Amino acid sequence: MIHGISQANIIQRDENSVVFDSFISADCDYFDGHFPSFKLLPAVAEFTLAAEAAQQYFAVPTFVSAIKRMKFSAPLLPNITARFSLKRIGEKISFTIADSADEKKVFSSGTFFVGEKN
């Protein structure tokens, strides 16, 4: 678990999907050194959190073999509760990270593949 990110509060979960909230505090390790005067969660950290959640909830390999699309729509700032939504279809994982207080405010979304090269 990353310092500054709360344990997931699971909203919904089944075999191939999960929705959970996690509070991302200003003291999260991912904010260190990234725009010190205007902290925001780096895109690579958002993707890492999604990939780690896929491994945790779907027991898929940690190896990401392909990224089909990634979109970063809004900056994810400190002290926000983020809603993570992940869906699995075989080796394909789709994710969205949004503001839990306003799910229309999407920080990032994407699709990636785990396991063997696709």
C-alpha positions in Angstrom: 0.0 0.0 0.0 1.3 3.5 -0.9 1.7 6.0 1.9 -1.1 8.6 1.7 -3.7 6.4 -0.1 -6.4 5.0 2.1 -7.5 1.3 2.0 -10.2 0.8 -0.6 -13.8 1.2 0.4 -15.5 -1.3 -1.9 -18.8 -0.1 -3.4 -19.5 -3.0 -5.7 -17.6 -6.1 -6.6 -18.1 -9.3 -8.7 -15.9 -11.7 -10.6 -15.2 -9.3 -13.4 -15.7 -5.8 -12.1 -15.0 -3.7 -9.0 -15.8 -0.2 -7.9 -14.1 1.3 -4.9 -13.2 4.6 -3.3 -9.8 5.6 -2.0 -8.8 8.9 -0.3 -5.6 10.3 -1.8 -4.1 12.6 0.7 -1.6 15.4 0.2 1.1 13.4 1.8 0.8 10.6 -0.7 4.3 9.4 -1.8 3.3 10.0 -5.5 3.1 13.7 -5.0 6.7 14.0 -3.8 8.7 16.2 -6.2 5.9 16.4 -8.9 5.2 20.1 -9.4 6.0 21.1 -5.8 4.1 24.4 -6.1 1.0 22.7 -7.7 0.8 19.1 -6.6 -1.1 16.7 -8.9 -1.0 12.9 -9.2 1.3 12.0 -12.1 -0.3 10.1 -15.0 2.0 7.2 -14.5 0.9 6.9 -10.9 -2.8 6.9 -11.9 -2.1 4.0 -14.4 0.0 2.2 -11.8 -2.9 2.3 -9.3 -5.3 0.9 -11.9 -2.9 -1.9 -12.9 -2.2 -2.8 -9.2 -6.0 -2.8 -8.5 -6.5 -5.2 -11.5 -3.9 -7.5 -10.1 -5.4 -7.4 -6.6 -9.1 -7.8 -7.4 -8.8 -10.0 -10.5 -5.7 -12.0 -9.7 -4.2 -11.2 -13.1 -0.5 -11.0 -13.8 1.2 -7.8 -13.0 2.8 -7.7 -16.4 1.0 -5.2 -18.7 1.5 -6.4 -22.3 -0.3 -3.6 -24.1 -2.0 -0.3 -23.5 -4.7 0.3 -26.1 -5.8 3.7 -24.9 -5.2 6.2 -22.1 -7.0 9.5 -21.5 -6.2 12.0 -18.8 -9.1 14.4 -18.6 -8.6 16.4 -15.4 -5.8 16.8 -12.9 -6.1 14.6 -9.8 -5.2 16.9 -6.9 -4.4 16.1 -3.3 -7.1 15.3 -0.7 -9.6 13.9 -3.1 -11.6 10.6 -2.7 -11.2 8.9 -6.0 -13.7 6.4 -7.4 -11.9 3.5 -9.2 -14.1 1.5 -11.6 -12.4 -1.6 -13.3 -13.9 -4.2 -15.6 -12.2 -7.3 -16.9 -13.0 -9.2 -20.1 -10.4 -12.0 -20.4 -7.0 -10.3 -20.4 -8.5 -6.9 -21.2 -8.9 -4.4 -18.3 -10.8 -1.2 -18.7 -10.7 1.5 -15.9 -12.0 4.9 -15.0 -10.8 7.0 -12.1 -13.3 9.7 -11.2 -14.1 12.1 -8.3 -16.3 10.1 -5.9 -18.3 13.3 -5.1 -19.0 13.9 -8.8 -18.5 10.8 -11.0 -18.9 13.0 -14.1 -15.6 14.5 -13.3 -13.3 11.8 -14.7 -9.6 12.1 -14.0 -8.4 9.3 -16.2 -9.6 6.2 -18.1 -8.1 3.6 -20.3 -7.8 0.0 -21.5 -4.9 -2.3 -21.1 -4.0 -6.0 -21.5 -2.3 -8.2 -18.9 -0.4 -11.4 -19.4 0.9 -12.6 -22.7 1.6 -10.1 -25.5 -1.6 -9.3 -27.5 
